[in-house]
Amino acid sequence: MKLLSFRILFLVAFIFSLKGNAQETLPIYQDYLSDNVYLVHPSAAGIGNSSKLRLTARQQWAGIPNAPSLQTLSFHTKFGEYSNAGYGLVLFNDKNGFHSQKGVQATYAYHLPMSNGKLFNQLSFGLSFTFVQNQSDQTTFTGDAAVAAIVESTSYYNADFGVAYHYGGFSSYFTVKNLLLTAKNNLNVQEPLDLRNYIFSAGYYFGEDLFVQFEPSVMLQFREGTGQRIADFNIKAYKNFSKTQFWAALSYRRGFDANAIENAQFLSPIVGINYQNFLFSYTYTNQMNETVLTNTGFHQISVGINLWTREPRAAACPNINAAFGGF
């Protein structure tokens, strides 16, 4: 009976996940706290003083067969050393049970310097277009003659638009995701198309002269179709030793809805190290609700390389100025 109840709960959560996220392209986790803001905000493409290559791998509900997993490979840079334009590219593979989606996202961004003073002051714009292929693997389904043992697939297009403003240690981003979502869903004809997600992020970096540097931040999401509201409250700390930077972050995410599934609470500690031009981080996410699908939590690893680092133009947050040099 206990095993049956668990399977039913898993199936319900899986259906909700498909309905809410299948067309939402890239799921939004805490990648932005691992110096990977570009995965969330297109206006971050080429925004800093280095080109950034990042690889992430996330595994949810460890120990459960067909649990959700996500892998991303992203790169973004400026068109040239003195150019104000940037571009980015993301490849991703998102699997959830028997459903999966693979996609490629391309971004163009333009960064408008607002001054040449001692503080970094810049307004940025970014536009992303995404092509996604959805797949439903029914080859392992048994017991129902109405379900063909085939692999069904379909594709769709999407677009995101964002703006960003930086001033010294202050950073802010606003992005609208799923702007041009195309009708694609012959795998689930009842899935809605109004999945626009409005995301606002802001943070401030303290500590040019402090023993340990701090960066509190917040990220707010509002999903238009469902009215779902989500907030992240974060604190991040940095410490430099020669050419090595150690850092740690703590993120608390919660929803503000009556629905118990959508109103989940998560706590995510993150640890990382930047050595010269290399980055490594590990994220563990624990669900804090009374009813959870698993006690093993969610695990994510991120690795990256900063390439072609330029000298900082002015004082700014770590997302703008790489800690150390690159190739």
Rosetta blueprint (number, residue, H / E / L):
1 M L
2 K H
3 L H
4 L H
5 S H
6 F H
7 R H
8 I H
9 L H
10 F H
11 L H
12 V H
13 A H
14 F H
15 I H
16 F H
17 S H
18 L H
19 K H
20 G H
21 N H
22 A L
23 Q L
24 E L
25 T L
26 L L
27 P L
28 I L
29 Y L
30 Q L
31 D H
32 Y H
33 L H
34 S H
35 D L
36 N L
37 V H
38 Y H
39 L H
40 V L
41 H L
42 P H
43 S H
44 A H
45 A L
46 G L
47 I L
48 G L
49 N L
50 S L
51 S E
52 K E
53 L E
54 R E
55 L E
56 T E
57 A E
58 R E
59 Q E
60 Q L
61 W L
62 A L
63 G L
64 I L
65 P L
66 N L
67 A L
68 P L
69 S E
70 L E
71 Q E
72 T E
73 L E
74 S E
75 F E
76 H E
77 T E
78 K E
79 F L
80 G L
81 E L
82 Y L
83 S L
84 N L
85 A E
86 G E
87 Y E
88 G E
89 L E
90 V E
91 L E
92 F E
93 N E
94 D E
95 K E
96 N E
97 G L
98 F L
99 H E
100 S E
101 Q E
102 K E
103 G E
104 V E
105 Q E
106 A E
107 T E
108 Y E
109 A E
110 Y E
111 H E
112 L E
113 P E
114 M L
115 S L
116 N L
117 G L
118 K L
119 L E
120 F L
121 N E
122 Q E
123 L E
124 S E
125 F E
126 G E
127 L E
128 S E
129 F E
130 T E
131 F E
132 V E
133 Q E
134 N E
135 Q E
136 S E
137 D E
138 Q L
139 T L
140 T L
141 F L
142 T L
143 G L
144 D L
145 A L
146 A L
147 V L
148 A L
149 A L
150 I L
151 V E
152 E E
153 S E
154 T E
155 S E
156 Y E
157 Y E
158 N E
159 A E
160 D E
161 F E
162 G E
163 V E
164 A E
165 Y E
166 H E
167 Y E
168 G L
169 G L
170 F E
171 S E
172 S E
173 Y E
174 F E
175 T E
176 V E
177 K E
178 N L
179 L L
180 L L
181 L L
182 T L
183 A L
184 K L
185 N L
186 N L
187 L L
188 N L
189 V L
190 Q L
191 E L
192 P L
193 L L
194 D L
195 L L
196 R L
197 N E
198 Y E
199 I E
200 F E
201 S E
202 A E
203 G E
204 Y E
205 Y L
206 F E
207 G L
208 E L
209 D L
210 L L
211 F L
212 V L
213 Q E
214 F E
215 E E
216 P E
217 S E
218 V E
219 M E
220 L E
221 Q E
222 F E
223 R E
224 E L
225 G L
226 T L
227 G L
228 Q E
229 R E
230 I E
231 A E
232 D E
233 F E
234 N E
235 I E
236 K E
237 A E
238 Y E
239 K E
240 N E
241 F E
242 S L
243 K L
244 T E
245 Q E
246 F E
247 W E
248 A E
249 A E
250 L E
251 S E
252 Y E
253 R E
254 R E
255 G E
256 F L
257 D L
258 A L
259 N L
260 A L
261 I L
262 E L
263 N L
264 A L
265 Q E
266 F E
267 L E
268 S E
269 P E
270 I E
271 V E
272 G E
273 I E
274 N E
275 Y E
276 Q L
277 N L
278 F E
279 L E
280 F E
281 S E
282 Y E
283 T E
284 Y E
285 T E
286 N E
287 Q E
288 M L
289 N L
290 E L
291 T L
292 V L
293 L L
294 T L
295 N L
296 T L
297 G L
298 F E
299 H E
300 Q E
301 I E
302 S E
303 V E
304 G E
305 I E
306 N E
307 L E
308 W L
309 T L
310 R L
311 E L
312 P L
313 R L
314 A L
315 A E
316 A L
317 C L
318 P L
319 N L
320 I L
321 N L
322 A L
323 A L
324 F L
325 G L
326 G L
327 F L
